[in-house]
Amino acid sequence: MPMQASEIETLIKDAFPDAEVVIEDLRGDGDHYACRVVAQAFAGKSRVQQHQMVYKALGGRMGGELHALALQTSAPTNN
């Protein structure tokens, strides 16, 4: 059963309460999403580490309930 975008956002926000999360359903099928996450917790972390943190927040759902997630992560800028 596919995951809803709201469930993905909730899981990410639970792990990173200050995060700005934007999710787009790429195919309208609930299986292929693009997600942009901006969180202070990513400061000083490599892109790979940031992605691992998000995957951990998703609790092992990648590859199962969540088939594909194009992930973009960053720390907030001080503009």
Buried (B, 14 or more C-beta within 10 A) or exposed (E): EBBBBEBBBEBBBEBBEEBEBEBEBEEEEBBBBBBBBBBEBBEEBEEEEBBEBBBEBBEEBBEEBBBEBEBEBBBEEEE
